[in-house]
Amino acid sequence: MRPLTKACLVNVENAVSQRHNISELLARVLAGSWRRALPALDITAEELATVTPALLETGAGALGWHRVRDSRWRTSSAASELQQAYRIHAVQAVLHELEIKEAVELLRSNGVEPIVVKGWAIARLYVEPGLRPYGDIDLCVNPDQYLIAKRLVDDLATSDSRIDLHKGFIRFGNQSWSELHARSRRLEIEGVPVRTLGPEDHLRLLCFHFLREGAWRPLWLCDVAVATETRPAGFDWNLCLGTNERSRNYVVCTLMLAKHLLMANLDGVPETAFAKQMPAWLLPAVLKEWRVRSMYQRHRFPLTSAWRRPITTLRRIRSHWPSAIEATINLNAAFDETPRWPLQVGSCFRRAHDFLGRTLNAPEKIEIKASYSKVNPT
């Protein structure tokens, strides 16, 4: 047998690298993972072991377990890790409901009516409570009542719970509070009414949140798929997509990503919504973010901590360069075929300006956020 040539070795290495590309493995494992009737999972034991750390780090461990627990790999060590994540999330889901109930009752008794978004609001649509973990409890309140709510939430906060209070919907596309509140719905947690967004508004919010955070977490794209596939009869696509061309662009591109990467079922979505195709750079950009998770690295090593850990921060400085997706959202641009680098440069300057402004104006309020538990967005 002739020895492998250098070219052959390179081809073999490239094949192995492609085979074990974390982004593609994540997409394969998570495709349809939210459903009761699961699609076939074609994965080797080696690939499962390779992708398991990424599933756990991005909060998709329970969904990974849902995919493998009826497969031939259910007794593997990797599957055991995923099962443990599922068990933990199932217990946490019960505790989080109690925390939401307590927070809502406290705010309502003081005349503040919060709207729960993301987290519990989407987790309840998965086929099992433990499949969709969340750390923060995201509550949106009327901007006029934000200061009152902030004082109440600060008094309620403990080391074991984290309520992320939002001033209206500024961080989620700045939609009108009065309009979204009028279309919101009331559900219940152990007899306590809990208000959530209407399904059209919530799907739009989930799409915007996924893109605004740089699309680094595949679990958020699963949320979009779940919200789409479980939408109620009479779902108003015109209301969801809206009349703003930019907003429609964001929602439609996210839906197409969910279809291409996770096999989301888009039956029933108006064909007119897909008049424009997804730009060629977008899907590779998402796969890159799933692999490098720059936003996650940025949260772990913020520039505000550079003076404490200069060497570590310098090593992670590349993660602070805005991705193509993040820059597009930051500058309210469209997902089209135009080059992204001018937007990335512009976004970088804007962030630098904002950072310097915060540092110079309120240096005493800079918070060091180094642990993943503190920055694990829902």
C-alpha positions in Angstrom: 0.0 0.0 0.0 1.4 3.4 -1.0 1.7 6.0 1.7 -0.7 8.9 1.6 0.7 12.0 -0.2 0.6 15.4 1.4 -2.3 16.4 -0.7 -4.3 13.3 0.4 -3.5 14.0 4.0 -4.8 17.6 3.6 -8.0 16.2 2.0 -8.5 13.8 4.8 -8.0 16.5 7.4 -10.5 18.8 5.6 -13.0 16.0 5.5 -12.7 15.3 9.2 -12.9 19.0 9.9 -16.0 19.3 7.8 -17.5 16.2 9.3 -17.0 17.6 12.8 -17.9 21.2 12.1 -19.6 22.2 15.3 -22.1 24.5 13.6 -23.3 21.9 11.2 -23.5 19.2 14.0 -25.6 21.6 16.1 -28.0 22.2 13.2 -28.3 18.4 12.6 -29.0 17.5 16.2 -31.4 20.4 16.8 -33.4 20.1 13.6 -36.9 19.4 14.6 -35.8 18.7 18.2 -38.8 20.6 19.7 -41.3 18.3 18.2 -43.0 15.3 19.8 -42.6 13.2 16.6 -38.8 13.6 15.9 -37.1 13.3 12.6 -34.5 10.6 12.1 -31.1 11.4 13.7 -28.1 10.3 11.6 -25.1 10.9 13.8 -22.2 8.8 15.0 -21.1 8.3 18.6 -18.0 10.3 17.8 -20.0 13.2 16.4 -22.4 13.2 19.4 -19.4 13.4 21.8 -18.0 16.3 19.7 -21.2 18.3 19.7 -22.3 17.7 23.3 -20.2 20.4 24.9 -21.6 23.0 22.5 -25.1 21.8 23.2 -24.6 22.2 26.9 -22.8 25.6 26.6 -25.6 27.1 24.5 -28.5 25.8 26.6 -29.6 23.2 24.1 -28.5 20.2 26.2 -32.1 19.2 27.0 -33.1 19.3 23.4 -30.1 17.2 22.6 -31.3 14.6 25.1 -34.8 14.7 23.6 -33.2 13.8 20.2 -31.0 10.9 21.4 -33.0 9.3 24.2 -34.7 6.9 21.8 -31.7 6.4 19.7 -28.9 3.8 19.9 -26.7 6.3 21.6 -29.0 6.8 24.6 -26.6 5.0 27.0 -23.5 6.8 25.9 -21.6 9.1 28.2 -22.5 12.0 26.1 -26.2 11.2 26.3 -25.9 11.0 30.1 -24.6 14.5 30.2 -27.5 15.7 28.0 -29.9 13.8 30.2 -28.5 15.5 33.3 -29.0 18.9 31.7 -32.7 17.9 31.0 -33.3 16.9 34.6 -31.8 20.2 35.9 -33.8 22.3 33.5 -37.1 20.4 34.4 -36.6 21.3 38.1 -35.6 24.8 37.3 -38.7 25.3 35.2 -40.9 24.7 38.3 -38.9 27.1 40.4 -38.9 29.8 37.7 -42.7 29.6 37.5 -42.9 30.3 41.2 -40.5 33.2 40.8 -42.6 34.6 37.9 -45.8 34.2 40.0 -44.2 36.1 42.9 -42.9 38.9 40.8 -46.1 39.4 38.8 -48.2 39.4 42.0 -45.9 42.0 43.6 -45.9 44.3 40.6 -49.6 44.0 40.1 -50.4 44.7 43.7 -48.6 48.0 43.2 -50.4 49.0 40.1 -47.9 47.7 37.5 -49.0 45.1 34.9 -45.9 43.4 33.4 -45.7 41.4 30.2 -43.6 38.3 30.3 -41.5 37.8 27.1 -39.1 35.1 25.9 -38.1 32.6 28.7 -41.3 31.1 30.2 -43.5 32.7 27.4 -41.8 30.5 24.8 -40.8 27.6 27.0 -44.4 26.7 27.6 -44.9 26.0 23.9 -42.3 23.2 23.8 -43.6 19.7 24.2 -42.0 19.3 27.7 -41.2 21.9 30.3 -37.6 21.0 30.7 -36.6 21.3 27.1 -36.2 25.0 27.0 -34.1 26.4 29.9 -34.0 30.1 30.8 -32.1 32.0 33.4 -33.5 35.5 33.3 -37.2 36.3 33.9 -37.8 39.0 31.3 -40.6 41.4 32.3 -41.6 44.4 30.2 -43.4 47.2 31.9 -45.0 50.5 30.8 -42.2 53.0 30.4 -44.1 55.5 32.7 -44.0 52.9 35.5 -40.4 51.7 35.0 -38.9 53.4 38.0 -41.6 52.1 40.3 -41.2 48.6 39.0 -37.4 48.8 39.2 -37.6 49.7 42.9 -40.0 46.8 43.6 -37.9 44.3 41.6 -34.7 45.4 43.3 -36.3 44.7 46.7 -37.4 41.3 45.4 -34.2 40.2 43.8 -32.2 37.4 45.5 -29.0 35.6 44.6 -30.9 32.7 43.2 -33.2 34.6 40.9 -32.7 37.3 38.3 -35.5 39.4 36.9 -34.5 41.3 33.8 -36.8 44.4 33.8 -37.3 46.2 30.5 -38.6 49.7 29.9 -41.3 48.9 27.4 -40.0 47.2 24.3 -37.0 49.4 23.6 -34.6 46.5 23.5 -36.9 44.5 21.2 -37.5 46.8 18.3 -39.1 49.7 20.2 -42.6 48.7 19.4 -45.5 50.8 20.9 -46.3 49.7 24.5 -50.0 50.6 24.1 -50.5 48.6 20.9 -48.6 45.5 22.2 -50.3 45.7 25.6 -53.7 45.9 23.9 -53.0 42.8 21.9 -51.4 40.9 24.8 -53.0 37.8 26.3 -53.5 36.5 29.8 -52.4 33.0 30.8 -52.2 31.5 34.2 -49.5 30.1 36.6 -51.2 28.2 39.4 -54.3 30.4 39.1 -52.4 33.7 38.9 -53.0 35.6 35.6 -49.7 36.2 33.7 -49.7 38.5 30.7 -47.8 37.6 27.6 -47.6 39.1 24.1 -50.0 38.1 21.4 -48.5 35.3 19.2 -47.9 37.6 16.2 -46.0 40.2 18.3 -44.1 37.5 20.2 -42.8 35.8 17.1 -41.6 39.1 15.7 -39.9 39.9 19.0 -38.2 36.5 19.0 -36.9 37.1 15.5 -35.5 40.5 16.4 -33.9 39.2 19.6 -32.1 36.4 17.8 -30.6 38.8 15.3 -29.9 41.6 17.7 -27.8 39.2 19.8 -25.7 38.3 16.8 -27.5 34.9 16.3 -24.9 33.2 18.3 -27.3 30.9 20.2 -29.1 28.2 18.2 -31.7 27.8 21.0 -33.1 31.1 20.0 -33.7 29.9 16.4 -35.4 26.9 17.9 -37.7 29.4 19.7 -38.6 31.0 16.4 -39.4 27.5 14.9 -41.5 26.6 17.9 -43.5 29.8 17.8 -44.1 29.4 14.1 -45.2 25.8 14.2 -47.4 26.2 17.3 -49.1 29.4 16.2 -52.9 29.4 16.8 -55.6 29.2 14.2 -56.2 32.7 12.8 -52.6 33.8 13.2 -52.4 37.1 11.4 -49.2 37.1 9.3 -49.8 40.7 8.1 -49.8 41.8 11.8 -46.7 39.7 12.5 -44.7 41.0 9.5 -46.0 44.5 9.9 -45.9 47.3 7.3 -42.3 48.4 8.0 -40.1 47.0 5.2 -37.1 46.7 7.5 -39.1 44.8 10.2 -40.5 42.4 7.5 -37.0 41.9 6.2 -35.8 40.8 9.7 -38.7 38.5 10.4 -38.6 36.8 6.9 -34.8 36.3 7.0 -35.1 34.7 10.4 -37.9 32.4 9.3 -35.8 31.3 6.3 -32.8 30.6 8.6 -35.1 28.4 10.8 -36.2 26.5 7.7 -32.7 26.0 6.2 -30.9 25.2 9.4 -33.5 23.5 11.6 -36.1 22.1 9.2 -38.8 24.5 10.6 -42.1 24.0 8.9 -43.2 27.2 7.2 -46.4 25.9 5.7 -49.0 28.6 5.8 -46.6 31.5 5.7 -47.7 33.7 2.8 -45.6 33.2 -0.3 -45.6 37.0 -0.8 -43.5 37.3 2.3 -40.6 35.6 0.5 -40.5 38.0 -2.4 -36.9 38.7 -1.6 -34.4 35.9 -1.1 -32.1 35.6 2.0 -28.7 37.2 1.2 -26.0 34.7 0.4 -23.8 35.8 3.3 -26.4 35.4 6.1 -26.5 31.6 6.6 -22.7 31.2 6.6 -22.6 34.2 9.1 -24.9 32.4 11.4 -23.0 29.1 11.2 -19.8 31.1 12.0 -21.4 32.6 15.1 -22.6 29.2 16.3 -18.9 28.1 16.0 -17.0 31.0 17.5 -19.8 32.4 19.8 -18.2 35.9 19.8 -21.1 37.5 21.7 -20.7 34.9 24.5 -17.0 35.6 24.7 -17.6 39.3 24.8 -20.0 38.9 27.7 -17.5 36.8 29.6 -14.6 39.2 28.9 -16.1 42.8 28.6 -13.8 45.7 27.9 -14.8 47.2 31.2 -12.7 44.4 32.8 -9.6 45.1 30.7 -7.9 47.0 33.5 -8.2 43.9 35.8 -7.4 41.3 33.2 -5.5 43.0 30.4 -3.8 39.9 28.9 -7.0 37.9 28.8 -9.0 40.8 27.4 -6.4 41.3 24.6 -6.6 37.6 23.7 -10.3 38.0 23.3 -10.3 41.4 21.6 -11.4 39.8 18.3 -14.7 38.9 19.8 -15.5 42.6 20.3 -15.5 43.2 16.5 -19.2 43.3 15.5 -20.4 40.5 13.4 -22.1 41.1 10.1 -25.5 40.3 11.7 -25.0 42.4 14.7 -23.7 45.4 12.7 -26.8 45.2 10.4 -29.2 45.3 13.3 -27.1 47.9 15.2 -27.3 50.3 12.3 -30.9 49.4 11.3 -29.8 48.3 7.9 -31.4 45.7 5.6 -30.3 42.1 5.1 -29.3 42.4 1.5 -26.4 41.6 -0.8 -24.5 44.8 -0.2 -21.1 44.4 1.6 -21.2 44.2 5.4 -17.8 45.6 6.3 -18.8 49.3 6.1 -21.6 48.5 8.5 -19.2 46.6 10.8 -16.8 49.6 10.8 -19.7 52.0 11.5 -21.1 49.7 14.3 -17.6 49.5 15.8 -17.3 53.3 16.0 -20.8 53.6 17.4 -20.1 51.1 20.1 -16.8 52.7 20.9 -18.5 56.1 21.2 -21.2 54.7 23.5 -18.6 52.8 25.6 -16.5 55.9 26.1 -19.5 58.0 26.9 -20.6 55.6 29.6 -17.1 55.3 31.0 -16.5 59.0 31.2 -19.9 60.0 32.5 -20.5 57.3 35.1 -17.3 55.3 35.8 -18.6 54.3 39.2 -21.5 52.4 37.7 -19.5 50.1 35.5 -20.3 46.5 36.4 -18.0 43.6 35.9 -19.9 40.7 34.4 -17.5 37.8 34.1 -19.6 34.7 35.0 -21.7 32.9 32.4 -24.6 32.6 34.9 -24.8 36.4 34.9 -24.8 36.9 31.2 -26.7 33.9 30.0 -29.4 35.7 28.0 -32.8 34.1 27.7 
